[in-house]
């Protein structure tokens, strides 16, 4: 009689390799995205210089206020970038992220208050503004801010749609820039076509009041140690 031996089972090399592929692909995928604040930081940093020079040259408060927003954005995004890096390498850094968020929110609060005070002063003592140049520079700033806002919005959804306080505080600064650019574009157009100089400080006040409300809500959430959801 012939001895029938059961064939030895060969390890399923293909299945084994496939089981490891997701793990191998996951690390490069996460690494490729890097820090979500790096691209906004670079874009805002470059255009801040442009808006400051343009604001001083045209004497537009709306353009200068947008430039100040952008300057604080550079600081805010730099802090947010650093906090995100620390969070990635330290699981117990939620307190650090909350402190950075509070600093960013308070800095926006200070900028909004300063713009309101300066705008009220300009309503009493109008300043001649080069409306045409304001419109051109503000339009370029608006394009930069739209790009940055879309980038941060994409990053927010990529990470599950649950924005941290750090992300909310940084995005608040970008939102302030975006609204400031819109105000500057409108102010430049109105001044160019009608010569009505008061529109510049009026729009600056309206945007600043809106930012004050949003900023105070964020500060309340940070103070309460919220999860980042607005109720």
C-alpha positions in Angstrom: 0.0 0.0 0.0 1.1 3.4 -0.8 1.4 5.9 2.0 -0.8 8.9 1.3 0.6 11.9 3.0 -1.4 15.1 3.2 0.4 17.8 1.3 2.0 20.4 3.5 0.2 23.7 3.6 2.2 26.4 2.1 1.9 29.8 3.8 -0.2 32.2 1.8 2.6 34.7 1.1 0.3 36.8 -1.1 -2.3 37.2 1.7 0.4 37.9 4.2 1.9 40.6 2.1 -1.5 42.1 1.5 -2.3 42.2 5.2 0.7 44.4 5.7 0.2 46.7 2.8 -2.4 49.0 4.6 0.0 49.5 7.5 2.9 50.2 5.2 0.8 52.7 3.1 -0.7 54.4 6.1 2.5 55.9 7.5 3.6 57.6 4.3 0.0 58.9 3.8 0.0 60.6 7.2 3.5 61.9 6.7 2.7 63.4 3.3 0.1 65.7 4.8 2.6 67.0 7.4 1.6 70.0 9.5 -1.7 71.4 8.3 -0.7 75.0 9.1 2.6 75.2 7.1 1.1 76.2 3.7 -1.2 78.9 5.2 1.7 80.2 7.3 3.9 80.7 4.2 1.2 82.2 2.0 0.1 84.7 4.7 3.7 85.7 5.6 4.5 86.7 2.0 1.4 88.8 1.4 1.5 90.5 4.8 4.4 92.6 3.6 2.5 93.5 0.4 -0.5 94.7 2.3 1.4 96.7 4.9 3.3 98.6 2.1 0.1 99.1 0.2 -1.9 100.2 3.3 0.7 102.9 4.2 1.0 104.0 0.5 -2.8 104.3 -0.1 -3.6 105.5 3.5 -6.5 103.0 3.6 -7.6 101.9 7.1 -9.4 98.9 5.6 -6.2 97.8 3.9 -4.1 98.5 7.0 -6.5 96.6 9.2 -6.3 93.7 6.9 -2.5 93.9 7.0 -2.6 93.8 10.8 -5.0 90.8 10.6 -2.4 89.1 8.4 0.5 90.0 10.7 -1.3 88.4 13.6 -2.2 85.5 11.4 1.5 84.9 10.8 2.0 84.7 14.6 -1.2 82.7 15.2 -0.5 80.2 12.4 3.1 79.9 13.7 1.9 79.1 17.2 -0.7 76.7 15.9 1.9 75.0 13.7 4.1 74.6 16.7 1.3 73.3 18.9 0.2 70.8 16.3 3.8 69.5 16.1 4.0 69.2 19.9 0.6 67.5 20.0 1.7 64.9 17.4 4.8 64.0 19.5 3.2 64.3 23.0 -0.2 62.8 23.9 -0.4 65.0 27.0 -0.3 68.3 25.3 -4.0 69.3 25.3 -3.2 72.0 27.9 -0.5 73.5 25.6 -2.9 73.5 22.7 -5.6 75.3 24.8 -3.1 78.0 25.9 -2.0 78.6 22.3 -5.7 78.9 21.2 -6.3 81.4 24.0 -3.3 83.5 22.9 -4.5 83.5 19.3 -8.1 84.5 20.3 -7.0 87.3 22.6 -4.7 88.7 20.0 -7.6 88.9 17.5 -9.6 90.6 20.2 -6.9 93.2 20.6 -6.7 93.8 16.9 -10.5 94.2 16.5 -10.6 96.7 19.3 -7.7 98.8 17.9 -9.3 98.9 14.5 -12.6 100.2 16.0 -10.8 102.9 17.9 -8.9 104.0 14.8 -12.0 103.9 12.6 -13.9 106.2 15.0 -11.0 108.6 14.9 -11.0 108.6 11.0 -14.7 109.3 11.0 -14.0 112.5 12.9 -11.0 113.3 10.8 -11.3 111.9 7.3 -8.2 110.8 5.4 -7.8 110.8 1.6 -7.5 107.3 0.3 -6.3 106.1 -3.1 -9.4 103.9 -3.9 -8.2 102.4 -7.1 -4.9 101.0 -5.7 -6.7 99.8 -2.6 -9.1 97.7 -4.7 -6.3 96.1 -6.7 -4.2 95.2 -3.6 -7.2 94.1 -1.6 -8.3 91.8 -4.5 -5.0 90.1 -4.5 -5.2 89.7 -0.7 -8.7 88.3 -1.1 -7.4 85.6 -3.5 -4.7 84.6 -1.1 -7.1 84.4 1.9 -9.6 82.3 -0.1 -6.8 79.9 -1.0 -5.7 79.7 2.7 -9.3 79.2 3.9 -10.0 76.5 1.4 -6.7 74.7 2.4 -7.6 74.8 6.1 -11.2 73.7 5.4 -9.8 70.7 3.4 -7.5 69.8 6.3 -10.4 70.1 8.7 -12.5 67.5 6.8 -9.5 65.3 6.1 -9.1 64.9 9.9 -12.6 63.8 10.4 -14.5 67.1 10.5 -13.8 67.6 14.2 -11.9 70.9 14.5 -9.8 71.3 17.6 -9.7 74.6 19.5 -6.3 75.2 18.1 -7.6 74.8 14.5 -10.7 77.0 15.3 -8.5 79.8 16.7 -6.2 79.7 13.7 -9.1 79.6 11.3 -10.7 82.5 13.1 -7.6 84.6 12.1 -7.9 83.5 8.5 -11.6 84.3 8.5 -10.8 87.8 9.9 -8.4 88.3 7.0 -10.9 87.1 4.5 -13.6 89.5 5.7 -11.0 92.3 6.0 -10.1 91.7 2.3 -13.7 91.9 1.2 -14.2 95.1 3.2 -11.1 96.6 1.6 -12.2 95.6 -1.9 -15.7 97.2 -1.4 -14.1 100.3 0.2 -11.7 100.7 -2.7 -14.5 100.4 -5.3 -16.8 102.9 -3.5 -14.0 105.5 -3.0 -12.9 105.1 -6.6 -16.3 105.6 -8.1 -17.9 108.0 -5.6 -15.2 109.6 -3.6 -17.0 108.8 -0.3 -14.1 108.3 2.1 -16.2 107.4 5.1 -16.9 104.0 3.7 -13.3 102.9 4.6 -13.7 103.3 8.4 -17.4 102.3 8.4 -16.7 98.9 6.8 -13.7 98.4 9.1 -15.9 98.9 12.2 -18.6 96.5 10.9 -16.0 93.7 10.2 -14.3 94.3 13.6 -17.6 94.1 15.5 -18.4 90.8 13.7 -15.0 89.4 14.6 -15.5 90.5 18.2 -18.6 88.4 18.5 -17.0 85.3 17.0 -13.8 85.8 19.0 -15.7 86.1 22.3 -17.6 82.9 21.6 -14.3 81.1 20.9 -12.8 82.4 24.1 -15.8 81.2 26.0 -15.4 77.7 24.5 -11.7 77.7 25.4 -12.3 78.9 28.9 -14.9 76.1 29.4 -12.5 73.6 28.0 -15.0 72.7 25.2 -14.5 70.1 22.5 -14.4 72.6 19.7 -18.1 72.4 18.7 -20.2 75.5 18.6 -23.7 75.1 20.2 
